[in-house]
C-alpha cells in the first residue's frame, strides 16, 4: 500500500509535489485555533496501516511545533505503520550550546521531542555548527540533504562571471563547495554578531575580482543584516550590483526590503520555506532521501 503525504498548514504546495515524486496519496492536517490560541489538530484521512509522511517546514516554529507533535502522535495512535517527517527547514539548530549562563540548549531539547514522535526525519542544510551531525542530537534516523549543488547550478546558469562571498569563516567549506560547482572563485566575510540585529562584517580585498558579479551566499537569510552589511561594503567599493542567494528564506519582517534598499540586484532562495524569492527547487532532493526511509 502506498504512503500518504500529509501537509501541515502552509506546506500544501510542496507536499503536493512530494506526493507526486513519491507516488503517494495526499492528505492534510487542519489546525483549529481556539480563542485562547490553543490548537486542535484534525487529520483529514484514514491513516490506519499506512506509512505517513508529514510535511512541515519549521520557520517561525513556536506556533507550529505543538501542532506538529499532535499530528505525529495522533497519526501513530490511529494506527499508522510508520510516521516520517519532511521538515525542509529545521528550526532551533543555531542554539546548539549555552552561549550565556542559564540559557537553554534548544537544539537538543527540540531534537529529543521530535525524535519521540516520528520514525524518521528529512531536512535540508540544517545549521549544524558545533553539533557535527543530526545523529548527535536526534535518536531517530535523520537525513540532511544539501542544496549546495542546486545553488551552484542556479548561479552558473543565471550570473555572468560570479565571485561568491560567504558569510563567515565557519561557512568556508560550504561556500567553497558551492563555488566549485559554479566554477567561480570565492571569498568569505569576517563577521561579528553582538545581537539579533547588530552584525558587523568586513570584506576581504575584492580588487582582483572587480570585473565579476558578487554573489552573497548563505544558508539562512533571517534579519538580512549579514548580507546588508556586505552589500554596503560592496557599494562603497564600487563593485558591480550584487546577487543574494540563500537556502532558507526565513526573512524577519523588513529583511527583504532592507536587502533591496542596500542594493541587492536579485535575491533567490530555495523553496524550503515558501517565499516570493523562491527560485531553487529542493523537492527532488527531499523525495530521494524520503524514498530511502519510506
Ligand atoms: C549564521 O551563522 C548563518 O550562516 C547566517 O549567516 C545567519 O543566520 C544570517 O542571519 P541574518 O540574516 O540575521 O544576518
Boltz pocket constraint, residues with backbone or C-beta under 6 A from the ligand:
constraints:
  - pocket:
      binder: B
      contacts: [[A, 167], [A, 168], [A, 171], [A, 196], [A, 199], [A, 218], [A, 219], [A, 220], [A, 221], [A, 222], [A, 223], [A, 224], [A, 225], [A, 226], [A, 227]]
      max_distance: 6.0
